[in-house]
């Protein structure tokens, strides 16, 4: 692969996750506003983000527009890779918010 292919893959990943991160982060902030007593903001956002990112992935790509997987497959990103990366990114960002 060359640099042009790498940039195309990175642009595809960016497009994929902006569709997921923006709404899941917005809803996580809203959920954290109604958090239980004794739980701080960033922990509430982190816990919500861990669960909501895969939920938004499921609703956005599995139910609403499963044909978009063909676009990402042509970039070299299979469905299992996208699911695994969604779970890992949710865990990384969520745990970072909880632990920092």
C-alpha positions as a Markdown table, in Angstrom:
| # | Residue | x | y | z |
|---|---|---|---|---|
| 1 | Unk | 0.0 | 0.0 | 0.0 |
| 2 | Unk | 1.1 | 3.5 | -0.6 |
| 3 | Unk | 0.4 | 6.8 | 1.2 |
| 4 | Unk | -2.6 | 7.6 | -1.0 |
| 5 | Unk | -4.3 | 4.3 | 0.1 |
| 6 | Unk | -3.5 | 4.9 | 3.7 |
| 7 | Unk | -5.0 | 8.4 | 3.6 |
| 8 | Unk | -8.1 | 7.0 | 1.9 |
| 9 | Unk | -8.5 | 4.4 | 4.7 |
| 10 | Unk | -8.0 | 7.0 | 7.4 |
| 11 | Unk | -10.6 | 9.3 | 5.8 |
| 12 | Unk | -13.0 | 6.3 | 5.7 |
| 13 | Unk | -12.4 | 5.6 | 9.4 |
| 14 | Unk | -12.8 | 9.2 | 10.2 |
| 15 | Unk | -16.2 | 9.3 | 8.4 |
| 16 | Unk | -17.2 | 6.1 | 10.1 |
| 17 | Unk | -16.5 | 7.3 | 13.6 |
| 18 | Unk | -17.8 | 10.8 | 13.2 |
| 19 | Unk | -21.2 | 9.3 | 12.6 |
| 20 | Unk | -20.9 | 7.4 | 15.8 |
| 21 | Unk | -18.9 | 9.5 | 18.3 |
| 22 | Unk | -20.8 | 12.8 | 17.9 |
| 23 | Unk | -24.3 | 11.4 | 18.8 |
| 24 | Unk | -23.0 | 8.9 | 21.4 |
| 25 | Unk | -20.9 | 11.6 | 23.1 |
| 26 | Unk | -23.8 | 14.1 | 23.1 |
| 27 | Unk | -26.2 | 11.5 | 24.6 |
| 28 | Unk | -23.5 | 10.5 | 27.1 |
| 29 | Unk | -23.2 | 14.1 | 28.3 |
| 30 | Unk | -27.0 | 14.2 | 28.6 |
| 31 | Unk | -27.1 | 10.9 | 30.6 |
| 32 | Unk | -24.2 | 12.1 | 32.8 |
| 33 | Unk | -26.3 | 15.2 | 33.7 |
| 34 | Unk | -28.8 | 12.9 | 35.3 |
| 35 | Unk | -26.2 | 10.7 | 37.0 |
| 36 | Unk | -26.6 | 9.1 | 40.4 |
| 37 | Unk | -25.4 | 11.0 | 43.4 |
| 38 | Unk | -21.7 | 10.4 | 44.2 |
| 39 | Unk | -20.8 | 9.9 | 40.5 |
| 40 | Unk | -18.8 | 12.7 | 38.9 |
| 41 | Unk | -19.4 | 14.1 | 35.4 |
| 42 | Unk | -16.5 | 12.4 | 33.6 |
| 43 | Unk | -17.2 | 9.0 | 35.1 |
| 44 | Unk | -20.8 | 9.3 | 34.0 |
| 45 | Unk | -19.8 | 10.3 | 30.5 |
| 46 | Unk | -17.2 | 7.5 | 30.4 |
| 47 | Unk | -19.6 | 4.7 | 31.5 |
| 48 | Unk | -22.2 | 6.0 | 29.1 |
| 49 | Unk | -19.8 | 6.2 | 26.2 |
| 50 | Unk | -18.6 | 2.6 | 26.7 |
| 51 | Unk | -22.1 | 1.3 | 26.2 |
| 52 | Unk | -23.5 | 3.9 | 23.8 |
| 53 | Unk | -20.9 | 3.7 | 21.1 |
| 54 | Unk | -21.6 | 0.0 | 20.2 |
| 55 | Unk | -25.4 | 0.8 | 20.4 |
| 56 | Unk | -25.1 | 3.6 | 17.9 |
| 57 | Unk | -22.9 | 1.4 | 15.7 |
| 58 | Unk | -25.7 | -1.2 | 15.7 |
| 59 | Unk | -28.5 | 1.2 | 15.0 |
| 60 | Unk | -26.5 | 3.2 | 12.4 |
| 61 | Unk | -24.9 | 0.5 | 10.4 |
| 62 | Unk | -26.7 | -2.8 | 11.1 |
| 63 | Unk | -30.3 | -1.6 | 11.1 |
| 64 | Unk | -30.5 | 1.7 | 9.3 |
| 65 | Unk | -27.9 | 1.4 | 6.5 |
| 66 | Unk | -26.1 | -2.0 | 6.3 |
| 67 | Unk | -25.2 | -1.4 | 2.7 |
| 68 | Unk | -22.6 | 1.1 | 3.9 |
| 69 | Unk | -20.5 | -1.8 | 5.0 |
| 70 | Unk | -19.7 | -2.4 | 1.3 |
| 71 | Unk | -18.0 | 1.0 | 1.1 |
| 72 | Unk | -15.8 | 0.3 | 4.1 |
| 73 | Unk | -15.1 | -3.2 | 2.8 |
| 74 | Unk | -13.8 | -1.7 | -0.4 |
| 75 | Unk | -11.4 | 0.4 | 1.7 |
| 76 | Unk | -10.1 | -2.8 | 3.3 |
| 77 | Unk | -12.2 | -2.5 | 6.6 |
| 78 | Unk | -14.3 | -5.6 | 7.2 |
| 79 | Unk | -17.4 | -5.7 | 9.4 |
| 80 | Unk | -15.6 | -7.6 | 12.3 |
| 81 | Unk | -12.7 | -5.1 | 12.2 |
| 82 | Unk | -15.2 | -2.2 | 12.4 |
| 83 | Unk | -17.1 | -3.8 | 15.3 |
| 84 | Unk | -13.9 | -4.6 | 17.2 |
| 85 | Unk | -12.5 | -1.2 | 16.7 |
| 86 | Unk | -15.8 | 0.4 | 17.8 |
| 87 | Unk | -15.7 | -1.6 | 21.1 |
| 88 | Unk | -12.0 | -0.8 | 21.6 |
| 89 | Unk | -12.4 | 2.9 | 21.0 |
| 90 | Unk | -15.4 | 3.0 | 23.3 |
| 91 | Unk | -13.4 | 1.3 | 26.0 |
| 92 | Unk | -10.3 | 3.4 | 25.5 |
| 93 | Unk | -12.2 | 6.7 | 25.6 |
| 94 | Unk | -14.6 | 5.6 | 28.3 |
| 95 | Unk | -11.9 | 4.3 | 30.6 |
| 96 | Unk | -9.7 | 7.4 | 29.9 |
| 97 | Unk | -12.6 | 9.6 | 31.1 |
| 98 | Unk | -13.2 | 7.4 | 34.1 |
| 99 | Unk | -9.5 | 7.0 | 35.2 |
| 100 | Unk | -8.2 | 10.5 | 34.5 |
